[in-house]
Amino acid sequence: MSEPQRARVVFRGRVQGVGFRYTARAIASGFAVTGYVENEPDGSVELVAEGERAEVEAFITAVAREMAAYIRTSDVHWGRATGEFESFGVRFAR
């Protein structure tokens, strides 16, 4: 088994006010991932997911496919998982 990975994805486009966060949370229930999805003040959506790399990649692909009509760009940054999350959920503005 490989070391768990963390992906931070920033989606840009018309990604707020279209159910993006709740769709991502629903999709996450079908994958072995933890983390969160959150609206950002600049109009983007940040998604952080941890798990086995292949599982995280499949999850991100599923979200991107489902929300493709709203996404203009997405940037993915990979790192080592922190293990700080117990589940995947929606975060609200701090």
Z-matrix of the N, CA and C atoms (Angstrom, degrees):
N
C 1 1.453
C 2 1.525 1 108.69
N 3 1.300 2 116.63 1 134.05
C 4 1.461 3 120.53 2 -178.26
C 5 1.526 4 111.36 3 -83.00
N 6 1.312 5 114.39 4 165.23
C 7 1.462 6 120.92 5 179.95
C 8 1.530 7 109.96 6 -68.88
N 9 1.332 8 117.78 7 134.20
C 10 1.468 9 120.18 8 178.78
C 11 1.530 10 111.25 9 -58.55
N 12 1.313 11 114.74 10 145.35
C 13 1.459 12 122.20 11 -178.36
C 14 1.527 13 110.38 12 -117.56
N 15 1.330 14 114.58 13 160.10
C 16 1.463 15 121.82 14 177.43
C 17 1.527 16 107.58 15 -122.75
N 18 1.313 17 116.27 16 129.12
C 19 1.462 18 121.44 17 174.67
C 20 1.519 19 108.22 18 -115.10
N 21 1.319 20 115.38 19 132.74
C 22 1.466 21 121.32 20 171.95
C 23 1.521 22 105.79 21 -113.38
N 24 1.326 23 115.61 22 118.96
C 25 1.457 24 121.09 23 -177.07
C 26 1.523 25 108.59 24 -118.17
N 27 1.318 26 116.17 25 132.48
C 28 1.459 27 121.18 26 173.71
C 29 1.523 28 106.91 27 -112.58
N 30 1.332 29 115.07 28 117.31
C 31 1.458 30 121.87 29 177.55
C 32 1.518 31 108.47 30 -99.04
N 33 1.333 32 115.94 31 134.14
C 34 1.466 33 121.08 32 177.34
C 35 1.522 34 109.31 33 -125.25
N 36 1.311 35 114.91 34 154.40
C 37 1.457 36 121.65 35 -177.99
C 38 1.514 37 107.39 36 138.07
N 39 1.332 38 116.38 37 -143.29
C 40 1.466 39 120.39 38 174.19
C 41 1.534 40 106.25 39 -97.71
N 42 1.323 41 115.00 40 71.55
C 43 1.464 42 120.42 41 -170.21
C 44 1.530 43 114.03 42 -106.24
N 45 1.322 44 117.63 43 -4.49
C 46 1.464 45 120.04 44 175.57
C 47 1.524 46 108.93 45 -107.60
N 48 1.330 47 115.56 46 145.42
C 49 1.455 48 120.65 47 179.66
C 50 1.519 49 114.04 48 78.97
N 51 1.331 50 116.88 49 15.09
C 52 1.472 51 120.94 50 -178.56
C 53 1.536 52 112.05 51 -124.19
N 54 1.330 53 117.23 52 13.32
C 55 1.460 54 121.10 53 -179.95
C 56 1.519 55 114.52 54 79.83
N 57 1.314 56 117.02 55 17.90
C 58 1.468 57 121.49 56 -176.47
C 59 1.525 58 111.73 57 -58.09
N 60 1.332 59 116.99 58 -50.10
C 61 1.469 60 120.09 59 -175.69
C 62 1.523 61 111.62 60 -63.03
N 63 1.322 62 116.44 61 -42.58
C 64 1.463 63 119.46 62 -177.10
C 65 1.524 64 111.31 63 -72.76
N 66 1.325 65 116.58 64 -32.84
C 67 1.461 66 120.37 65 174.43
C 68 1.524 67 109.94 66 -65.46
N 69 1.329 68 116.97 67 -44.72
C 70 1.469 69 120.69 68 178.69
C 71 1.523 70 110.79 69 -60.80
N 72 1.329 71 116.80 70 -42.42
C 73 1.469 72 120.00 71 179.11
C 74 1.523 73 110.72 72 -63.06
N 75 1.326 74 117.16 73 -42.09
C 76 1.463 75 120.52 74 179.22
C 77 1.527 76 110.82 75 -64.36
N 78 1.320 77 117.13 76 -43.02
C 79 1.465 78 121.01 77 178.70
C 80 1.524 79 110.40 78 -63.97
N 81 1.323 80 117.18 79 -38.43
C 82 1.473 81 121.54 80 -179.08
C 83 1.520 82 111.94 81 -58.47
N 84 1.334 83 116.98 82 -29.42
C 85 1.467 84 119.35 83 -178.17
C 86 1.525 85 111.97 84 -63.59
N 87 1.325 86 117.62 85 -18.14
C 88 1.455 87 121.30 86 178.46
C 89 1.518 88 114.31 87 -94.26
N 90 1.325 89 116.49 88 5.19
C 91 1.466 90 121.49 89 -177.52
C 92 1.525 91 110.25 90 -130.92
N 93 1.315 92 115.97 91 154.94
C 94 1.470 93 121.54 92 177.52
C 95 1.525 94 108.42 93 -86.87
N 96 1.340 95 115.55 94 70.44
C 97 1.461 96 121.44 95 179.99
C 98 1.525 97 109.66 96 -132.10
N 99 1.325 98 115.02 97 154.92
C 100 1.455 99 122.04 98 172.34
C 101 1.518 100 107.43 99 -127.94
N 102 1.326 101 116.52 100 164.59
C 103 1.457 102 119.95 101 178.35
C 104 1.507 103 111.72 102 141.03
N 105 1.335 104 115.21 103 -147.83
C 106 1.465 105 119.64 104 -177.86
C 107 1.519 106 110.88 105 -157.37
N 108 1.320 107 114.32 106 166.22
C 109 1.457 108 123.07 107 172.16
C 110 1.520 109 106.48 108 -133.61
N 111 1.346 110 116.43 109 139.10
C 112 1.465 111 120.68 110 -172.62
C 113 1.530 112 110.71 111 -150.22
N 114 1.340 113 116.17 112 139.81
C 115 1.464 114 120.94 113 171.41
C 116 1.519 115 108.97 114 -72.28
N 117 1.323 116 115.97 115 141.32
C 118 1.460 117 121.72 116 177.75
C 119 1.528 118 109.75 117 -108.15
N 120 1.341 119 117.53 118 152.81
C 121 1.467 120 120.90 119 -178.37
C 122 1.531 121 114.17 120 -58.21
N 123 1.333 122 117.78 121 -25.66
C 124 1.468 123 120.26 122 -178.15
C 125 1.530 124 113.25 123 -83.31
N 126 1.340 125 117.24 124 5.26
C 127 1.461 126 121.25 125 178.73
C 128 1.510 127 114.42 126 94.28
N 129 1.326 128 117.24 127 -4.28
C 130 1.461 129 121.00 128 178.12
C 131 1.527 130 109.86 129 -87.87
N 132 1.316 131 115.72 130 174.37
C 133 1.460 132 122.65 131 173.90
C 134 1.523 133 107.32 132 -123.63
N 135 1.338 134 115.95 133 130.01
C 136 1.463 135 121.49 134 176.02
C 137 1.519 136 108.65 135 -101.89
N 138 1.329 137 115.59 136 132.73
C 139 1.451 138 122.18 137 176.12
C 140 1.521 139 107.27 138 -124.67
N 141 1.314 140 116.61 139 127.36
C 142 1.462 141 122.24 140 175.55
C 143 1.519 142 106.89 141 -119.38
N 144 1.326 143 116.17 142 125.26
C 145 1.460 144 120.62 143 -179.40
C 146 1.519 145 109.81 144 -133.61
N 147 1.332 146 115.11 145 139.27
C 148 1.460 147 121.49 146 177.29
C 149 1.519 148 109.80 147 -124.54
N 150 1.329 149 114.81 148 147.25
C 151 1.454 150 122.00 149 178.28
C 152 1.515 151 109.09 150 157.21
N 153 1.323 152 116.18 151 -168.68
C 154 1.461 153 119.99 152 174.71
C 155 1.525 154 108.09 153 -62.43
N 156 1.312 155 116.87 154 139.61
C 157 1.473 156 120.19 155 -172.78
C 158 1.527 157 112.78 156 -54.02
N 159 1.318 158 117.99 157 -45.52
C 160 1.466 159 120.63 158 -178.58
C 161 1.526 160 111.08 159 -61.69
N 162 1.312 161 116.68 160 -37.91
C 163 1.469 162 121.29 161 179.59
C 164 1.525 163 110.66 162 -68.98
N 165 1.323 164 116.58 163 -42.88
C 166 1.470 165 120.83 164 178.55
C 167 1.525 166 109.85 165 -64.51
N 168 1.326 167 117.20 166 -43.38
C 169 1.467 168 120.64 167 178.21
C 170 1.525 169 111.26 168 -60.43
N 171 1.339 170 116.75 169 -43.58
C 172 1.465 171 120.66 170 179.70
C 173 1.529 172 110.73 171 -64.24
N 174 1.317 173 116.91 172 -39.29
C 175 1.468 174 121.54 173 177.76
C 176 1.524 175 110.69 174 -62.96
N 177 1.330 176 116.98 175 -49.07
C 178 1.468 177 120.97 176 -179.82
C 179 1.530 178 110.04 177 -60.37
N 180 1.322 179 116.94 178 -42.03
C 181 1.463 180 121.26 179 178.43
C 182 1.522 181 110.97 180 -61.63
N 183 1.328 182 116.87 181 -41.99
C 184 1.465 183 120.84 182 179.68
C 185 1.526 184 111.38 183 -64.45
N 186 1.328 185 117.02 184 -41.95
C 187 1.468 186 120.57 185 177.80
C 188 1.526 187 109.69 186 -64.10
N 189 1.324 188 116.48 187 -46.96
C 190 1.464 189 120.78 188 -178.79
C 191 1.527 190 111.26 189 -61.76
N 192 1.310 191 117.22 190 -38.93
C 193 1.462 192 121.09 191 179.35
C 194 1.529 193 110.45 192 -66.86
N 195 1.320 194 116.47 193 -45.97
C 196 1.471 195 120.87 194 -178.11
C 197 1.527 196 111.96 195 -65.41
N 198 1.325 197 117.33 196 -36.02
C 199 1.468 198 121.56 197 -174.86
C 200 1.534 199 112.51 198 -105.65
N 201 1.323 200 117.31 199 17.12
C 202 1.470 201 122.21 200 -174.04
C 203 1.525 202 113.54 201 -54.42
N 204 1.317 203 117.91 202 -34.81
C 205 1.469 204 120.69 203 -177.77
C 206 1.525 205 112.26 204 -64.76
N 207 1.333 206 117.12 205 -19.53
C 208 1.465 207 121.54 206 -175.56
C 209 1.530 208 113.38 207 -106.17
N 210 1.326 209 117.34 208 -14.81
C 211 1.469 210 121.55 209 -174.26
C 212 1.528 211 110.04 210 -92.96
N 213 1.325 212 115.93 211 126.86
C 214 1.469 213 121.48 212 173.11
C 215 1.520 214 109.50 213 -93.30
N 216 1.337 215 117.07 214 -48.66
C 217 1.463 216 121.78 215 178.51
C 218 1.524 217 109.53 216 -141.69
N 219 1.322 218 114.82 217 159.38
C 220 1.467 219 120.51 218 172.37
C 221 1.520 220 108.10 219 -145.38
N 222 1.315 221 115.23 220 139.27
C 223 1.462 222 122.13 221 178.32
C 224 1.517 223 108.23 222 -121.12
N 225 1.324 224 116.85 223 127.77
C 226 1.460 225 122.19 224 -178.92
C 227 1.522 226 109.20 225 -113.51
N 228 1.316 227 115.81 226 132.33
C 229 1.466 228 122.27 227 175.71
C 230 1.527 229 107.47 228 -124.67
N 231 1.325 230 116.27 229 128.47
C 232 1.463 231 122.35 230 -177.37
C 233 1.520 232 111.57 231 -102.87
N 234 1.318 233 115.58 232 147.86
C 235 1.450 234 122.11 233 175.05
C 236 1.514 235 109.84 234 -158.39
N 237 1.300 236 115.90 235 -173.76
C 238 1.455 237 122.54 236 179.29
C 239 1.532 238 109.23 237 -80.73
N 240 1.311 239 117.03 238 137.29
C 241 1.464 240 121.50 239 178.68
C 242 1.526 241 110.42 240 -64.37
N 243 1.323 242 115.87 241 145.71
C 244 1.464 243 121.15 242 177.83
C 245 1.521 244 112.18 243 -96.86
N 246 1.336 245 116.94 244 -21.19
C 247 1.457 246 120.93 245 -178.08
C 248 1.515 247 113.70 246 74.05
N 249 1.329 248 117.24 247 15.49
C 250 1.466 249 120.56 248 -175.37
C 251 1.524 250 114.44 249 -78.41
N 252 1.332 251 117.91 250 -12.50
C 253 1.465 252 120.64 251 -175.18
C 254 1.523 253 111.14 252 -104.69
N 255 1.328 254 115.91 253 144.71
C 256 1.460 255 121.03 254 176.16
C 257 1.519 256 111.64 255 -100.42
N 258 1.330 257 116.42 256 -21.99
C 259 1.458 258 121.83 257 -178.09
C 260 1.524 259 108.21 258 -152.98
N 261 1.326 260 116.14 259 -173.85
C 262 1.464 261 120.58 260 175.70
C 263 1.518 262 107.74 261 -112.49
N 264 1.328 263 116.68 262 129.42
C 265 1.457 264 119.05 263 -177.52
C 266 1.511 265 113.67 264 -146.82
N 267 1.315 266 114.34 265 177.38
C 268 1.461 267 122.75 266 176.98
C 269 1.515 268 107.84 267 -93.31
N 270 1.319 269 116.04 268 131.88
C 271 1.467 270 121.08 269 173.24
C 272 1.513 271 108.14 270 -104.92
N 273 1.314 272 114.96 271 147.98
C 274 1.454 273 120.93 272 179.24
C 275 1.516 274 109.28 273 -111.41
N 276 1.328 275 116.36 274 156.33
C 277 1.471 276 122.33 275 -176.83
C 278 1.516 277 111.18 276 -46.77
N 279 1.322 278 113.96 277 135.94
C 280 1.458 279 119.98 278 -179.11
C 281 1.496 280 110.79 279 -83.53
